C-alpha cells in the first residue's frame, strides 16, 4: 500500500490494521505527492475542471434542487486516465521499464483531450453566463 505522509496515515493503529491484513506499507515522502500520488499527478485536475463545469451548469439552472456534481464529475473521469495515472507514478509499471516513457505521453494526451472538451463546452468565458 502506497500512501502519503498525512499524519493520520502514520498512526500506529493505522499501520497495525494494514499489517493485520498483510499489506506492505510505503509512504510517499512529504513534498513528493505531486510526483508519486496518482490523484495529484493525473486525476484531480480533470475532476476539478469537470466539477467546476457541473457547478456552473447547476448555477445557470437557478442553483436549486438536488446536486450530483461530485458523482457526475467523478464518473466523467475515464478508467484509462485512472489506469495510466498509476503507470505514470510507476506504481504498476512492468519491471522491465518498457512502459516508463509511453505512459507520460499517453496520460498527458488524455488529459489534454479532456481539457479541450471541457473548454469547448464552457466556451472561452469562465464566468457564469446563463442563457
KABELFEN-V509323 format. One record per backbone hydrogen bond with DSSP energy under -1.0 kcal/mol. CO is the residue of the C=O (numbers start at 1). NH is the residue of the N-H. E is the energy in kcal/mol with one decimal. If there is no record, write none. Layout:
co->{CO;CO}
nh->{NH;NH}
e->{E;E}
//
This chain:
co->{1;3;6;11;12;13;14;15;16;18;19;26;29;32;32;33;37;38;38;39;43;44;45;46;47;48;49;50;51;52;53;54;55;56;57;58;59;68;69;70;71;72;74;78;79;80;81;82;83;84;85;86;87;94;99;101;102;103;104;105;106;107;108;109;110;111;112;113;114;115;116;117;118;119}
nh->{26;28;9;15;16;17;18;19;20;23;22;3;32;35;36;37;41;42;43;44;47;48;49;50;51;52;53;54;55;56;57;58;59;60;61;63;62;72;73;74;75;76;77;82;83;84;85;86;87;88;89;91;90;97;103;105;106;107;108;109;110;111;112;113;114;115;116;117;118;119;120;121;122;123}
e->{-2.5;-3.0;-1.6;-2.2;-2.8;-1.7;-2.0;-2.5;-2.2;-2.2;-1.8;-2.2;-2.1;-1.7;-2.3;-2.1;-2.4;-2.4;-1.3;-3.0;-2.0;-3.2;-2.7;-2.2;-2.5;-2.5;-2.0;-2.8;-2.6;-2.3;-2.2;-2.4;-2.7;-2.1;-1.0;-2.3;-1.7;-2.7;-2.8;-2.5;-2.5;-1.2;-1.7;-1.7;-3.0;-2.8;-1.8;-1.3;-1.3;-3.1;-1.4;-2.6;-1.9;-1.5;-1.5;-1.4;-2.3;-3.0;-2.0;-1.9;-2.4;-2.5;-2.2;-2.3;-2.3;-2.9;-2.3;-2.3;-2.2;-2.7;-2.4;-1.9;-2.4;-2.3}
//
